[in-house]
Amino acid sequence: MQAYPAIFIFTAALIGWASVSCSSSSAVSSHQPLVKAAQRQAVAINLSSSDRQKIGNKIWQNESGGAVAGLTHWNTGEEFPSMGIGHFIWYPEGFNGRWTESFPRFVAYANQRMPESMPKWVLNSRHCPWPDKESFSRDFNGPRLRTLRHWLANNVSLQTDYIIETSREALPNIMSSAPAQQRGVIKANYEKVSATANGTYALIDYVNFKGDGTNPTERYNHQGWGLMWVLFEMRDVPAGQAAASEFAAAAKRCLDRRITNSPASRGEKRWRAGWHNRCDTYARAF
């Protein structure tokens, strides 16, 4: 494992720039960078159509076992539902959580790529219309959620492109946010991991899974678990499969540290096995 003094140096440096929190506003107009990105032809430029399909299906499998019913889901103990193959978070009105809200961003992206395609009720809903899990569950087989699941199941490639585009934005975000003395290590490790197909999948999936690590509210005890933290946590190994395997191991170490630092009331230990299983897929040939 990366020596803890170095981690603490990294954490201390991060505390210095972490005073500005990320907005969780769901207004479509506040996400213009991703909207503009949706119009570029460079989406997944280094991935074939077959690779994109494999990545999308693996992410869907990771999140909900590839089940259509899992495309609209509300986890027990959470204050919001998760939509799509990537379980994009959607906050009810009045809730402002620590996690980066992603479903409104995907809606903006999808509406630029495929205008008039998405169910109208989604486009007209600034916030998640269900205030809690109970009301969501009662309406699970109602027309709104059935229509949304049908649309999501028929637009897996669009969701995959959004996830890949978000991942492509992660490294510039990280490089502008990380302490200057750590940027070289982070960039080098990113490039080492991306040298294999399964490493590229790992980088794409992990950003969707646990974020890029730059959101200062996504931390416990000033320590995060997103991509930035995993790249810094990695041991020095050669590029290629060794780096993909080390990325998987570093991700598990970061997530274990998250569990240790998390409030006991959240009961995050129950997710350890599932999180580790997901990370293990990063070390296997794609």
SULGIGI-V618893 format. One record per helix or strand of 2 or more residues. SS is the DSSP state (~ for helix, > for strand). FROM is the first residue (numbers start at 1). TO is the last residue. If there is no record, write none. Layout:
# SULGIGI-V618893
((SS/FROM/TO) (SS/FROM/TO))
This chain:
# SULGIGI-V618893
((~/4/17) (~/28/37) (~/49/64) (~/68/71) (>/72/73) (>/80/83) (>/88/92) (~/103/113) (~/120/123) (~/133/138) (~/143/153) (~/156/177) (~/180/193) (~/197/210) (>/219/220) (>/223/224) (~/227/233) (~/241/261) (~/264/266) (~/268/283))
